[in-house]
């Protein structure tokens, strides 16, 4: 294992780290095809029926097509290997895409609210029959898209951004169905903008969480679910460790948590055992990539120790 204090090889993600992005990419590709096809159906249906609601939803789906295309592009870029300049590779492109998707969703939600208030003051005529038919078909398409992304969105912020876009489409289809039914039965057109506002608020909540989590990762904040006092406590509980300092824990990309720190020991006789114990303790906290620099108690300068870095997946560093 390479001495980290002297510099080592670029970080190489394991094959299991690539399995989720590759599987997610295939699913996003199928969802993109479904969304693009139905966007065309909605645009034609809105033009033929004169329904602004369907045309607006088709415009929403156009932003979804752009977002899904961005997700595909970044998922492909993220699979590129690390090199001497980008030692973590391109995995954080996923986080950038998630941030952009979240920002786009917030923009869409704000536009829907503004447009809804305009429609409340001047409700447009709506052909409820065609609205119900197109919305029903849209609901089926969006359920199929959600089924494709189900499960994968929990492992990737990028996929979660795509998932939230499809959820927004599904909510739009449900709102359009309810609005179409109410308009067909009662003729009360304000139901359309009222339900649109409710849908926009739901989208806004999910989008804000996505932006917040993406920003936290880009700022290298401590991941949610990791307690720094607990990290310190577990390191100090390792036999031979008398003090710790300069502890940092951050998320590289979705599902890849890393940490670095200094551990002070009385001497170097048992340092291999200390490093392994720290790595195991950090692994129990969900931290898979651990880099520790050992220092001898009473000495000001760090000691260069072969094996000072441990990769949770067993790759050389």
C-alpha positions in Angstrom: 0.0 0.0 0.0 1.4 3.4 -0.9 2.4 6.0 1.7 -0.2 8.7 1.5 2.0 11.3 3.0 4.2 11.0 0.0 1.5 10.9 -2.7 -0.1 8.0 -4.4 -2.1 6.8 -7.3 -5.4 8.5 -8.2 -8.5 7.2 -6.4 -10.1 4.4 -8.4 -13.7 3.7 -7.7 -14.6 0.0 -7.4 -16.8 -1.9 -9.9 -19.6 -2.0 -7.5 -19.7 1.8 -7.4 -20.3 1.7 -11.2 -23.1 -0.9 -11.1 -25.7 1.6 -9.8 -24.9 4.4 -12.3 -24.8 1.9 -15.2 -28.2 0.4 -14.3 -29.6 3.8 -13.6 -28.4 5.0 -17.0 -30.3 2.3 -18.8 -33.5 3.2 -16.9 -33.2 6.9 -17.5 -32.7 6.2 -21.2 -36.1 4.4 -21.3 -37.8 7.1 -19.3 -36.4 9.7 -21.7 -38.0 7.9 -24.6 -41.4 7.6 -22.8 -41.3 11.2 -21.8 -40.3 12.6 -25.2 -43.0 10.5 -27.0 -45.7 11.6 -24.6 -44.6 15.2 -24.8 -45.3 15.2 -28.5 -48.7 13.6 -27.8 -49.6 16.3 -25.3 -48.4 19.1 -27.6 -50.6 17.8 -30.4 -53.5 17.3 -28.1 -53.2 20.8 -26.6 -53.0 22.4 -30.1 -56.0 20.4 -31.5 -58.2 21.0 -28.4 -57.0 24.6 -27.7 -56.2 23.5 -24.2 -53.6 25.8 -22.5 -53.3 23.3 -19.7 -52.1 20.5 -22.0 -49.8 22.9 -23.9 -48.3 24.1 -20.5 -47.8 20.5 -19.4 -46.1 19.7 -22.7 -43.8 22.6 -22.0 -43.1 21.2 -18.6 -42.3 17.8 -20.2 -39.9 19.6 -22.6 -37.9 20.7 -19.5 -38.1 17.1 -18.3 -36.6 15.9 -21.6 -33.8 18.3 -21.2 -33.2 17.3 -17.6 -33.3 13.6 -18.4 -30.8 14.2 -21.2 -28.6 16.1 -18.8 -28.8 13.2 -16.3 -27.8 10.7 -19.1 -24.9 12.9 -20.1 -23.6 13.3 -16.6 -24.0 9.6 -15.7 -21.9 8.8 -18.8 -19.2 11.4 -17.8 -19.2 10.1 -14.2 -18.0 6.7 -15.4 -14.8 8.1 -16.9 -11.8 6.8 -14.9 -9.7 8.9 -12.5 -6.5 10.5 -13.7 -3.5 12.4 -12.3 -5.4 15.7 -12.4 -8.9 14.5 -11.3 -8.0 11.9 -8.7 -11.6 11.2 -7.8 -12.6 11.0 -11.4 -15.8 12.6 -12.7 -18.2 11.3 -10.1 -19.3 14.7 -8.9 -20.8 15.6 -12.3 -23.7 13.6 -10.9 -24.1 16.1 -8.1 -23.9 19.1 -10.5 -26.7 17.5 -12.6 -28.8 17.0 -9.4 -28.3 20.6 -8.4 -29.3 21.8 -11.9 -32.3 19.5 -11.9 -33.4 20.8 -8.5 -33.1 24.4 -9.6 -35.1 23.7 -12.8 -37.8 22.0 -10.7 -38.0 25.1 -8.5 -38.3 27.3 -11.5 -41.1 25.1 -12.9 -43.0 25.2 -9.6 -42.7 29.0 -9.4 -43.9 29.3 -13.0 -46.9 27.0 -12.4 -48.0 29.1 -9.4 -47.7 32.4 -11.3 -49.6 30.9 -14.3 -52.3 29.5 -11.9 -53.0 32.9 -10.5 -53.3 34.3 -14.0 -55.8 31.6 -14.9 -57.8 32.2 -11.7 -58.3 35.8 -12.8 -59.2 34.9 -16.4 -60.1 31.1 -16.6 -59.6 29.8 -20.2 -62.1 27.5 -21.9 -61.2 23.8 -21.6 -62.4 20.9 -23.7 -62.7 18.4 -20.8 -63.2 15.3 -22.9 -59.9 15.6 -24.7 -58.2 16.8 -21.5 -59.4 13.6 -19.7 -58.2 11.3 -22.6 -54.7 12.8 -22.8 -54.3 13.1 -19.0 -55.3 9.4 -18.6 -52.7 8.4 -21.2 -50.2 10.6 -19.5 -50.9 8.9 -16.2 -50.2 5.5 -17.6 -46.9 6.7 -19.2 -45.7 8.3 -16.0 -46.5 5.3 -13.9 -44.4 3.2 -16.3 -41.6 5.7 -16.1 -41.7 5.7 -12.3 -41.7 1.9 -12.2 -38.5 2.0 -14.2 -36.8 4.4 -11.8 -38.2 2.8 -8.7 -35.4 1.8 -6.3 -32.5 3.3 -8.3 -33.4 6.9 -7.2 -32.4 6.0 -3.6 -28.8 5.4 -4.5 -28.1 8.4 -6.8 -28.9 12.1 -6.5 -28.8 12.4 -10.2 -31.4 9.6 -10.7 -33.4 11.2 -7.9 -33.5 14.4 -9.8 -34.9 12.5 -12.8 -37.3 10.7 -10.5 -38.7 14.0 -9.2 -39.3 15.3 -12.7 -41.3 12.2 -13.5 -43.2 12.6 -10.2 -44.0 16.1 -11.2 -45.4 14.9 -14.5 -47.5 12.2 -12.7 -48.9 14.8 -10.3 -49.7 16.9 -13.3 -51.6 14.1 -15.0 -53.5 13.4 -11.8 -54.4 17.0 -11.4 -55.4 17.2 -15.0 -57.7 14.1 -14.6 -59.4 15.5 -11.5 -59.7 19.0 -13.1 -61.1 17.4 -16.3 -63.7 15.4 -14.4 -64.8 18.4 -12.3 -65.0 20.6 -15.4 -67.0 17.9 -17.3 -69.4 17.5 -14.4 -69.8 21.1 -13.1 -68.2 23.4 -15.7 -66.1 25.0 -12.8 -62.8 25.8 -14.5 -61.0 27.4 -11.5 -60.3 23.8 -10.3 -57.5 23.5 -12.8 -55.3 26.3 -11.5 -56.1 25.4 -7.8 -54.9 21.9 -8.3 -51.9 23.2 -10.2 -50.8 25.2 -7.2 -51.1 22.2 -4.9 -49.0 20.2 -7.3 -46.4 22.9 -7.6 -46.0 23.1 -3.8 -45.4 19.3 -3.6 -42.7 19.6 -6.4 -41.1 22.5 -4.6 -40.6 20.5 -1.4 -38.8 17.7 -3.2 -36.8 20.1 -5.3 -35.6 22.1 -2.3 -34.4 18.9 -0.6 -32.5 17.9 -3.7 -30.8 21.4 -4.0 -30.0 21.4 -0.3 -28.4 17.9 -0.4 -26.5 18.7 -3.6 -25.2 21.9 -2.2 -24.1 20.2 1.0 -22.1 17.7 -1.0 -20.4 20.4 -3.1 -19.5 22.3 0.1 -18.2 19.0 1.6 -20.4 19.2 4.6 -20.6 16.2 7.0 -23.1 13.7 5.5 -26.5 13.4 7.1 -26.5 10.4 9.5 -22.8 10.8 10.4 -22.0 12.3 13.8 -18.6 13.9 14.2 -18.6 13.4 18.0 -19.3 9.7 17.3 -16.5 9.5 14.8 -14.1 11.0 17.4 -15.4 8.7 20.2 -14.9 5.6 18.1 -11.4 6.5 17.1 -10.4 7.3 20.7 -11.8 3.9 21.7 -9.3 2.1 19.5 -6.5 0.7 21.6 -3.3 2.7 21.2 -4.9 6.0 20.1 -4.4 8.7 22.7 -5.7 11.7 20.7 -7.2 12.6 17.4 -7.5 15.9 15.5 -8.1 17.4 12.0 -11.0 15.1 11.4 -13.0 15.6 8.2 -15.9 13.6 6.8 -17.5 14.3 3.4 -19.4 12.8 0.5 -17.6 12.4 -2.8 -20.7 11.4 -4.7 -23.9 9.5 -3.9 -23.1 6.5 -1.7 -19.3 7.3 -1.5 -18.4 8.7 1.9 -14.8 9.6 2.8 -12.9 10.8 5.8 -9.4 11.9 6.8 -7.8 12.6 10.1 -4.8 12.4 12.4 -4.4 9.8 15.2 -1.8 10.2 17.9 -0.2 7.0 19.2 2.5 6.5 21.9 4.8 4.7 19.4 4.7 3.0 16.0 5.1 -0.6 17.1 1.4 -1.4 16.8 0.4 1.1 14.1 -0.8 -1.5 11.5 -3.4 -2.8 14.0 -4.5 0.8 14.9 -5.1 1.7 11.3 -7.1 -1.5 10.7 -9.2 -1.0 13.8 -10.0 2.6 12.9 -11.0 1.5 9.4 -13.3 -1.1 10.7 -14.9 1.4 13.2 -15.4 3.9 10.4 -16.9 1.2 8.2 -19.6 0.6 10.8 -20.5 4.3 10.5 -20.9 3.9 6.7 -17.6 5.6 5.9 -15.9 3.4 3.2 -12.9 5.5 2.2 -10.6 6.2 5.2 -7.3 8.0 5.3 -5.5 8.3 8.6 -2.1 9.9 9.3 -0.4 8.6 12.5 1.6 10.9 14.8 3.8 9.9 17.7 2.8 11.4 21.0 5.1 14.3 21.9 6.5 14.8 18.4 5.4 17.9 16.4 6.1 16.5 12.9 3.8 13.8 11.4 5.4 10.3 10.9 5.4 8.9 7.4 3.9 5.5 7.8 3.4 2.9 5.0 -0.3 2.0 5.1 -1.4 5.3 6.6 -4.3 5.3 4.2 -7.0 2.6 4.1 -9.5 2.3 1.3 -12.6 0.6 2.5 -12.9 -1.4 -0.7 -9.4 -2.7 -0.6 -7.9 -0.8 -3.5 -4.3 0.4 -3.4 -3.8 4.1 -2.7 
